[in-house]
Amino acid sequence: MATNPQPSRSQSREIDPLDLYSVRASLSDEERLVQDSVGKFVDEQVLPIIADCFEHERFPRELVPEIAQLGVLGSTIEGYGCAGLNSVSYGLICQELERGDSGLRSFVSVQSSLCMFPIYAYGSEEQRDRWLPRMAKGEAIACFGLTEPHGGSDPANMKTHARRKGKDWILNGAKMWITNGSIADVAVVWAQTEEGIRGFLVEKDFKGFSAELIKHKMSLRASITSSLFFDNVVVPESNVLPGVIGLKGPLSCLTQARYGISWGVTGAAQACLAQAIEYAKTRALFGKPLAATQSAQIRLAEMARKITSAQLISLQLGRLKDAGEMSPTQVSLAKWNNTRAAIEVARDARDLLGGAGISVEYVPIRHALNLESVITYEGTETVHQLTVGRALTGFNAV
Ligand SMILES: Cc1cc2nc3c(=O)[nH]c(=O)nc-3n(C[C@H](O)[C@H](O)[C@H](O)COP(=O)(O)OP(=O)(O)OC[C@H]3O[C@@H](n4cnc5c(N)ncnc54)[C@H](O)[C@@H]3O)c2cc1C
């Protein structure tokens, strides 16, 4: 007997253009709650002001207390007033924040992964007690000083150095491109010593320490970027991180931050795709919506493909991280793939919007410009490609 074919469950289910493979459905209730609360904050507090912040090169510092109240600063740390969330939740926090702006996500990445993480992992109990609760509340802001003016991709060649003098250390040198630098209460500074590279907690009022705002950026304009200078700064032994010596200290922080970035950039890409779809549906050209042309549909489908691959990589990476099985090579591939995907989505969305695409009243140009920084910082794309290449071949490429 002939029967009418019934649509399958998957055919009848409504498609979410920003989540084609139902990543959200595989999240726990707690993970979904985290995503929703940060997403609501972004929709209500960030999106209404962020274009103006970007245009006028202003970090929206007034949002810091609310960001802190959401529990997103140092969110994976247990105790010390931190939320103790899992890594997938941290990823979702980054994704939602970067759907707003990469600058805001950078603030949270630096505070959490680059500064609270090393104090928690390598600090003394006194250092943790002193800094972590205030940093979780956003009452103390921190920055991470690794990159130097002569070349960030080769941190082993750092010139900033510290030498012992009695019970203190004398720190000299300079750091460049430092997020949060000019508003930081404390800088986690990595410097060469006779024992190897060590981490120093340099407080803002230490004599000889200064921060200078870097202006004229065409990217991450809603984020503060600074140069740091150390001129015979006296740092007490109690401000040196006792738990790590060597490049593995800063590199382990970067692994944490790069993990978050691999999620974050997908948020920026999602914002661009959402706007590109809306624009293409309502823009009528040659008597029909732009969205009804094959070329526009292929471009939107390409964006969705890139976002979907990035989402799946991040989710799997997060599950590996939560199981304690994530490797730096996997992080490199994710940071490289997902940032490349996001910047391509943002650039193409910018083009699909035509002339409107160059206005900051639409999101793609802001995200595309921001992603120019994201593809460079925390290891350039080349550096991550070389990390994966080395893992595949066993050779350090020259
Ligand atoms: C907005 C912004 C915020 C930042 N925030 C921070 C921060 O908070 N803290 C911090 O410490 N740093 C920060 N950085 C610095 C960032 O991490 C560096 O810019 C990055 O590591 C690259 O270093 P560089 O700029 O010195 O470029 P270089 O290292 O000089 O690289 C120049 C070029 O050489 C390429 N290259 C590198 N190695 C190789 C190789 N082996 N073979 C071939 N090509 C190669 C690179 O891919 C790049 O294209 C920030 C940067 C920006 C733009």
The ligand as a Gaussian input file, in Angstrom:
#p B3LYP/6-31G(d) Opt

LIG

0 1
 C       45.671000      44.496000      19.752000
 C       46.769000      43.628000      20.303000
 C       46.755000      43.231000      21.639000
 C       47.810000      42.450000      22.157000
 N       47.811000      42.116000      23.506000
 C       48.919000      41.503000      24.042000
 C       49.017000      41.284000      25.456000
 O       48.094000      41.569000      26.227000
 N       50.186000      40.764000      25.960000
 C       51.235000      40.423000      25.140000
 O       52.257000      39.970000      25.663000
 N       51.154000      40.609000      23.792000
 C       50.038000      41.154000      23.224000
 N       49.945000      41.357000      21.873000
 C       51.126000      41.068000      21.046000
 C       50.927000      39.901000      20.091000
 O       50.905000      38.699000      20.791000
 C       52.063000      40.001000      19.053000
 O       51.761000      41.095000      18.205000
 C       52.217000      38.724000      18.241000
 O       52.710000      37.677000      19.049000
 C       53.173000      38.918000      17.048000
 O       54.358000      39.525000      17.443000
 P       54.920000      40.792000      16.624000
 O       53.819000      41.786000      16.526000
 O       56.161000      41.233000      17.276000
 O       55.189000      40.223000      15.180000
 P       56.527000      39.353000      14.712000
 O       56.760000      38.332000      15.739000
 O       57.607000      40.324000      14.403000
 O       55.976000      38.710000      13.395000
 C       56.017000      39.373000      12.108000
 C       55.582000      38.379000      11.036000
 O       56.506000      37.285000      10.998000
 C       55.763000      36.061000      10.951000
 N       56.577000      34.971000      11.512000
 C       56.813000      34.718000      12.816000
 N       57.589000      33.625000      12.952000
 C       57.837000      33.173000      11.698000
 C       58.592000      32.071000      11.170000
 N       59.217000      31.206000      11.963000
 N       58.637000      31.920000       9.830000
 C       58.006000      32.788000       9.020000
 N       57.281000      33.843000       9.452000
 C       57.200000      34.029000      10.777000
 C       54.517000      36.354000      11.751000
 O       53.491000      35.420000      11.449000
 C       54.200000      37.768000      11.275000
 O       53.484000      37.722000      10.076000
 C       48.861000      42.070000      21.314000
 C       48.850000      42.442000      19.959000
 C       47.829000      43.198000      19.456000
 C       47.857000      43.594000      17.997000

